[in-house]
């Protein structure tokens, strides 16, 4: 046998390279103190700031057309910058299409399979803040916890915090916003709830709460409540029993005893 004709397959263009300036996924980092390991890990949420550079995009690598055994050109598949990455509504690309920036602060959303990039201003914990999740700290947007914050754990962020369960012997602090806790706040030995603006809770039992405005729906029992302006306990039964309650402007409750 001998060759009488030979074609050349095309070499397709390769999409542009992507240089990422963020971790691909959130990770838990163990903190070491005095030779011991804190197993309540701190979760790194890939927090970014407004106008922060997230990605640099290189040039596509040009391929070559091929030809058939009859000498006809077989076209390659072309690639361009826009095929390299898909962007969401909270990020933007420069005029040259070579860099992607964050429109606002938040945490990275990255789909490696689809090369989709976005910034999400809300971080949602599906379930409890416990050993499976780790402490949630450093986030700049709003945090929603669909479960409880378990003893010895922390949620310390800049934005608003909404906890749909209860808080027990834990730290919950919003350094620039408000905190809402739909369940009970209990501090038997340690922990606190603190907000720059408002704290809303259902029941406070031996709780330590500090904010500008503090609203307790049902009752405050043996708790330390400190507000720079107002404390309100006006739900049902709307009772303050024991503990210490202080406010610079006013304290309102149905029953104080």
TORKOL-4160 file (C-alpha; in steps of 0.2 Angstrom, whole numbers, padded with zeros to 4 digits, m for minus):
257
<pt num="1" X="0000" Y="0000" Z="0000"/>
<pt num="2" X="0006" Y="0018" Z="m0003"/>
<pt num="3" X="m0002" Y="0035" Z="m0001"/>
<pt num="4" X="m0010" Y="0044" Z="m0016"/>
<pt num="5" X="m0018" Y="0058" Z="m0006"/>
<pt num="6" X="m0018" Y="0066" Z="0011"/>
<pt num="7" X="m0029" Y="0079" Z="0020"/>
<pt num="8" X="m0025" Y="0090" Z="0035"/>
<pt num="9" X="m0038" Y="0092" Z="0049"/>
<pt num="10" X="m0040" Y="0110" Z="0055"/>
<pt num="11" X="m0034" Y="0116" Z="0071"/>
<pt num="12" X="m0047" Y="0126" Z="0080"/>
<pt num="13" X="m0044" Y="0142" Z="0089"/>
<pt num="14" X="m0042" Y="0140" Z="0108"/>
<pt num="15" X="m0052" Y="0152" Z="0119"/>
<pt num="16" X="m0043" Y="0165" Z="0128"/>
<pt num="17" X="m0034" Y="0161" Z="0144"/>
<pt num="18" X="m0042" Y="0167" Z="0161"/>
<pt num="19" X="m0031" Y="0173" Z="0175"/>
<pt num="20" X="m0042" Y="0173" Z="0191"/>
<pt num="21" X="m0038" Y="0184" Z="0206"/>
<pt num="22" X="m0049" Y="0174" Z="0218"/>
<pt num="23" X="m0050" Y="0156" Z="0225"/>
<pt num="24" X="m0061" Y="0144" Z="0215"/>
<pt num="25" X="m0071" Y="0139" Z="0230"/>
<pt num="26" X="m0074" Y="0143" Z="0248"/>
<pt num="27" X="m0063" Y="0134" Z="0260"/>
<pt num="28" X="m0063" Y="0131" Z="0279"/>
<pt num="29" X="m0047" Y="0137" Z="0288"/>
<pt num="30" X="m0042" Y="0130" Z="0305"/>
<pt num="31" X="m0035" Y="0143" Z="0317"/>
<pt num="32" X="m0021" Y="0138" Z="0328"/>
<pt num="33" X="m0019" Y="0146" Z="0345"/>
<pt num="34" X="m0007" Y="0141" Z="0359"/>
<pt num="35" X="m0003" Y="0125" Z="0350"/>
<pt num="36" X="m0021" Y="0119" Z="0349"/>
<pt num="37" X="m0033" Y="0119" Z="0334"/>
<pt num="38" X="m0049" Y="0127" Z="0334"/>
<pt num="39" X="m0061" Y="0115" Z="0326"/>
<pt num="40" X="m0074" Y="0128" Z="0324"/>
<pt num="41" X="m0066" Y="0134" Z="0307"/>
<pt num="42" X="m0068" Y="0150" Z="0299"/>
<pt num="43" X="m0075" Y="0150" Z="0282"/>
<pt num="44" X="m0067" Y="0160" Z="0269"/>
<pt num="45" X="m0081" Y="0167" Z="0258"/>
<pt num="46" X="m0071" Y="0174" Z="0244"/>
<pt num="47" X="m0076" Y="0192" Z="0249"/>
<pt num="48" X="m0072" Y="0206" Z="0236"/>
<pt num="49" X="m0074" Y="0225" Z="0236"/>
<pt num="50" X="m0082" Y="0237" Z="0223"/>
<pt num="51" X="m0072" Y="0239" Z="0207"/>
<pt num="52" X="m0060" Y="0225" Z="0213"/>
<pt num="53" X="m0051" Y="0216" Z="0198"/>
<pt num="54" X="m0057" Y="0198" Z="0197"/>
<pt num="55" X="m0051" Y="0191" Z="0181"/>
<pt num="56" X="m0039" Y="0195" Z="0167"/>
<pt num="57" X="m0042" Y="0188" Z="0150"/>
<pt num="58" X="m0028" Y="0184" Z="0137"/>
<pt num="59" X="m0029" Y="0183" Z="0118"/>
<pt num="60" X="m0037" Y="0168" Z="0110"/>
<pt num="61" X="m0024" Y="0156" Z="0102"/>
<pt num="62" X="m0026" Y="0156" Z="0083"/>
<pt num="63" X="m0028" Y="0139" Z="0075"/>
<pt num="64" X="m0026" Y="0134" Z="0056"/>
<pt num="65" X="m0038" Y="0129" Z="0043"/>
<pt num="66" X="m0036" Y="0112" Z="0036"/>
<pt num="67" X="m0039" Y="0104" Z="0018"/>
<pt num="68" X="m0047" Y="0089" Z="0011"/>
<pt num="69" X="m0039" Y="0076" Z="0000"/>
<pt num="70" X="m0046" Y="0085" Z="m0014"/>
<pt num="71" X="m0037" Y="0101" Z="m0009"/>
<pt num="72" X="m0053" Y="0110" Z="m0003"/>
<pt num="73" X="m0051" Y="0121" Z="0013"/>
<pt num="74" X="m0058" Y="0114" Z="0029"/>
<pt num="75" X="m0062" Y="0129" Z="0040"/>
<pt num="76" X="m0057" Y="0130" Z="0058"/>
<pt num="77" X="m0068" Y="0134" Z="0073"/>
<pt num="78" X="m0065" Y="0152" Z="0078"/>
<pt num="79" X="m0064" Y="0159" Z="0096"/>
<pt num="80" X="m0065" Y="0176" Z="0103"/>
<pt num="81" X="m0064" Y="0184" Z="0120"/>
<pt num="82" X="m0082" Y="0184" Z="0124"/>
<pt num="83" X="m0082" Y="0165" Z="0122"/>
<pt num="84" X="m0070" Y="0163" Z="0137"/>
<pt num="85" X="m0081" Y="0170" Z="0151"/>
<pt num="86" X="m0099" Y="0173" Z="0155"/>
<pt num="87" X="m0103" Y="0187" Z="0167"/>
<pt num="88" X="m0117" Y="0191" Z="0178"/>
<pt num="89" X="m0126" Y="0207" Z="0182"/>
<pt num="90" X="m0115" Y="0212" Z="0197"/>
<pt num="91" X="m0098" Y="0212" Z="0187"/>
<pt num="92" X="m0092" Y="0222" Z="0172"/>
<pt num="93" X="m0079" Y="0221" Z="0159"/>
<pt num="94" X="m0068" Y="0235" Z="0153"/>
<pt num="95" X="m0069" Y="0242" Z="0136"/>
<pt num="96" X="m0055" Y="0231" Z="0129"/>
<pt num="97" X="m0064" Y="0216" Z="0135"/>
<pt num="98" X="m0048" Y="0210" Z="0144"/>
<pt num="99" X="m0053" Y="0213" Z="0163"/>
<pt num="100" X="m0068" Y="0209" Z="0173"/>
<pt num="101" X="m0072" Y="0220" Z="0189"/>
<pt num="102" X="m0084" Y="0219" Z="0203"/>
<pt num="103" X="m0099" Y="0232" Z="0202"/>
<pt num="104" X="m0102" Y="0230" Z="0221"/>
<pt num="105" X="m0095" Y="0221" Z="0236"/>
<pt num="106" X="m0100" Y="0204" Z="0240"/>
<pt num="107" X="m0094" Y="0186" Z="0238"/>
<pt num="108" X="m0089" Y="0177" Z="0222"/>
<pt num="109" X="m0100" Y="0166" Z="0212"/>
<pt num="110" X="m0090" Y="0155" Z="0200"/>
<pt num="111" X="m0096" Y="0141" Z="0189"/>
<pt num="112" X="m0080" Y="0133" Z="0182"/>
<pt num="113" X="m0089" Y="0122" Z="0170"/>
<pt num="114" X="m0098" Y="0136" Z="0162"/>
<pt num="115" X="m0085" Y="0150" Z="0165"/>
<pt num="116" X="m0098" Y="0160" Z="0173"/>
<pt num="117" X="m0093" Y="0174" Z="0185"/>
<pt num="118" X="m0104" Y="0185" Z="0196"/>
<pt num="119" X="m0104" Y="0194" Z="0213"/>
<pt num="120" X="m0118" Y="0190" Z="0226"/>
<pt num="121" X="m0122" Y="0203" Z="0239"/>
<pt num="122" X="m0131" Y="0190" Z="0250"/>
<pt num="123" X="m0123" Y="0175" Z="0258"/>
<pt num="124" X="m0135" Y="0161" Z="0263"/>
<pt num="125" X="m0131" Y="0148" Z="0275"/>
<pt num="126" X="m0143" Y="0133" Z="0272"/>
<pt num="127" X="m0145" Y="0126" Z="0289"/>
<pt num="128" X="m0135" Y="0129" Z="0305"/>
<pt num="129" X="m0119" Y="0138" Z="0309"/>
<pt num="130" X="m0110" Y="0124" Z="0316"/>
<pt num="131" X="m0096" Y="0112" Z="0313"/>
<pt num="132" X="m0101" Y="0109" Z="0295"/>
<pt num="133" X="m0102" Y="0127" Z="0291"/>
<pt num="134" X="m0089" Y="0135" Z="0302"/>
<pt num="135" X="m0089" Y="0153" Z="0308"/>
<pt num="136" X="m0095" Y="0166" Z="0296"/>
<pt num="137" X="m0084" Y="0181" Z="0297"/>
<pt num="138" X="m0078" Y="0196" Z="0286"/>
<pt num="139" X="m0093" Y="0196" Z="0273"/>
<pt num="140" X="m0098" Y="0214" Z="0267"/>
<pt num="141" X="m0116" Y="0210" Z="0262"/>
<pt num="142" X="m0131" Y="0203" Z="0270"/>
<pt num="143" X="m0130" Y="0185" Z="0278"/>
<pt num="144" X="m0146" Y="0174" Z="0280"/>
<pt num="145" X="m0145" Y="0159" Z="0291"/>
<pt num="146" X="m0160" Y="0147" Z="0288"/>
<pt num="147" X="m0156" Y="0137" Z="0305"/>
<pt num="148" X="m0148" Y="0141" Z="0321"/>
<pt num="149" X="m0131" Y="0148" Z="0327"/>
<pt num="150" X="m0124" Y="0134" Z="0338"/>
<pt num="151" X="m0114" Y="0137" Z="0354"/>
<pt num="152" X="m0096" Y="0144" Z="0353"/>
<pt num="153" X="m0099" Y="0149" Z="0334"/>
<pt num="154" X="m0098" Y="0167" Z="0327"/>
<pt num="155" X="m0107" Y="0177" Z="0313"/>
<pt num="156" X="m0098" Y="0193" Z="0312"/>
<pt num="157" X="m0101" Y="0203" Z="0296"/>
<pt num="158" X="m0103" Y="0221" Z="0289"/>
<pt num="159" X="m0121" Y="0220" Z="0282"/>
<pt num="160" X="m0137" Y="0215" Z="0290"/>
<pt num="161" X="m0139" Y="0197" Z="0298"/>
<pt num="162" X="m0156" Y="0187" Z="0297"/>
<pt num="163" X="m0156" Y="0171" Z="0308"/>
<pt num="164" X="m0172" Y="0161" Z="0305"/>
<pt num="165" X="m0168" Y="0150" Z="0320"/>
<pt num="166" X="m0161" Y="0153" Z="0337"/>
<pt num="167" X="m0144" Y="0159" Z="0345"/>
<pt num="168" X="m0136" Y="0150" Z="0359"/>
<pt num="169" X="m0120" Y="0155" Z="0368"/>
<pt num="170" X="m0114" Y="0162" Z="0351"/>
<pt num="171" X="m0108" Y="0179" Z="0344"/>
<pt num="172" X="m0119" Y="0188" Z="0331"/>
<pt num="173" X="m0113" Y="0205" Z="0326"/>
<pt num="174" X="m0117" Y="0217" Z="0312"/>
<pt num="175" X="m0103" Y="0230" Z="0311"/>
<pt num="176" X="m0113" Y="0242" Z="0300"/>
<pt num="177" X="m0131" Y="0235" Z="0299"/>
<pt num="178" X="m0145" Y="0227" Z="0309"/>
<pt num="179" X="m0148" Y="0209" Z="0316"/>
<pt num="180" X="m0165" Y="0200" Z="0316"/>
<pt num="181" X="m0167" Y="0184" Z="0325"/>
<pt num="182" X="m0183" Y="0175" Z="0323"/>
<pt num="183" X="m0180" Y="0163" Z="0337"/>
<pt num="184" X="m0174" Y="0164" Z="0355"/>
<pt num="185" X="m0157" Y="0171" Z="0360"/>
<pt num="186" X="m0149" Y="0162" Z="0375"/>
<pt num="187" X="m0132" Y="0166" Z="0383"/>
<pt num="188" X="m0129" Y="0155" Z="0397"/>
<pt num="189" X="m0110" Y="0157" Z="0399"/>
<pt num="190" X="m0104" Y="0168" Z="0384"/>
<pt num="191" X="m0108" Y="0176" Z="0368"/>
<pt num="192" X="m0118" Y="0192" Z="0363"/>
<pt num="193" X="m0129" Y="0200" Z="0350"/>
<pt num="194" X="m0123" Y="0217" Z="0343"/>
<pt num="195" X="m0128" Y="0229" Z="0329"/>
<pt num="196" X="m0124" Y="0246" Z="0324"/>
<pt num="197" X="m0142" Y="0250" Z="0320"/>
<pt num="198" X="m0156" Y="0238" Z="0326"/>
<pt num="199" X="m0158" Y="0221" Z="0334"/>
<pt num="200" X="m0175" Y="0212" Z="0332"/>
<pt num="201" X="m0177" Y="0196" Z="0342"/>
<pt num="202" X="m0192" Y="0186" Z="0347"/>
<pt num="203" X="m0187" Y="0180" Z="0365"/>
<pt num="204" X="m0171" Y="0185" Z="0375"/>
<pt num="205" X="m0166" Y="0173" Z="0389"/>
<pt num="206" X="m0151" Y="0177" Z="0399"/>
<pt num="207" X="m0146" Y="0187" Z="0383"/>
<pt num="208" X="m0133" Y="0200" Z="0381"/>
<pt num="209" X="m0139" Y="0212" Z="0367"/>
<pt num="210" X="m0132" Y="0229" Z="0362"/>
<pt num="211" X="m0138" Y="0241" Z="0348"/>
<pt num="212" X="m0145" Y="0258" Z="0344"/>
<pt num="213" X="m0163" Y="0251" Z="0344"/>
<pt num="214" X="m0168" Y="0235" Z="0352"/>
<pt num="215" X="m0185" Y="0227" Z="0348"/>
<pt num="216" X="m0190" Y="0211" Z="0358"/>
<pt num="217" X="m0206" Y="0204" Z="0352"/>
<pt num="218" X="m0212" Y="0193" Z="0367"/>
<pt num="219" X="m0201" Y="0194" Z="0383"/>
<pt num="220" X="m0184" Y="0198" Z="0390"/>
<pt num="221" X="m0179" Y="0187" Z="0405"/>
<pt num="222" X="m0163" Y="0190" Z="0416"/>
<pt num="223" X="m0155" Y="0198" Z="0401"/>
<pt num="224" X="m0143" Y="0213" Z="0399"/>
<pt num="225" X="m0150" Y="0224" Z="0386"/>
<pt num="226" X="m0141" Y="0241" Z="0381"/>
<pt num="227" X="m0148" Y="0253" Z="0368"/>
<pt num="228" X="m0140" Y="0270" Z="0364"/>
<pt num="229" X="m0158" Y="0276" Z="0360"/>
<pt num="230" X="m0173" Y="0264" Z="0363"/>
<pt num="231" X="m0179" Y="0247" Z="0369"/>
<pt num="232" X="m0196" Y="0241" Z="0365"/>
<pt num="233" X="m0205" Y="0225" Z="0372"/>
<pt num="234" X="m0222" Y="0227" Z="0365"/>
<pt num="235" X="m0228" Y="0210" Z="0358"/>
<pt num="236" X="m0237" Y="0196" Z="0368"/>
<pt num="237" X="m0235" Y="0196" Z="0383"/>
<pt num="238" X="m0222" Y="0210" Z="0381"/>
<pt num="239" X="m0213" Y="0207" Z="0398"/>
<pt num="240" X="m0196" Y="0212" Z="0405"/>
<pt num="241" X="m0192" Y="0201" Z="0420"/>
<pt num="242" X="m0175" Y="0202" Z="0429"/>
<pt num="243" X="m0159" Y="0207" Z="0422"/>
<pt num="244" X="m0154" Y="0225" Z="0417"/>
<pt num="245" X="m0161" Y="0236" Z="0403"/>
<pt num="246" X="m0154" Y="0253" Z="0399"/>
<pt num="247" X="m0158" Y="0266" Z="0385"/>
<pt num="248" X="m0154" Y="0284" Z="0383"/>
<pt num="249" X="m0170" Y="0289" Z="0376"/>
<pt num="250" X="m0184" Y="0277" Z="0382"/>
<pt num="251" X="m0189" Y="0260" Z="0387"/>
<pt num="252" X="m0206" Y="0253" Z="0382"/>
<pt num="253" X="m0214" Y="0237" Z="0388"/>
<pt num="254" X="m0232" Y="0231" Z="0393"/>
<pt num="255" X="m0225" Y="0223" Z="0409"/>
<pt num="256" X="m0209" Y="0227" Z="0419"/>
<pt num="257" X="m0206" Y="0217" Z="0435"/>
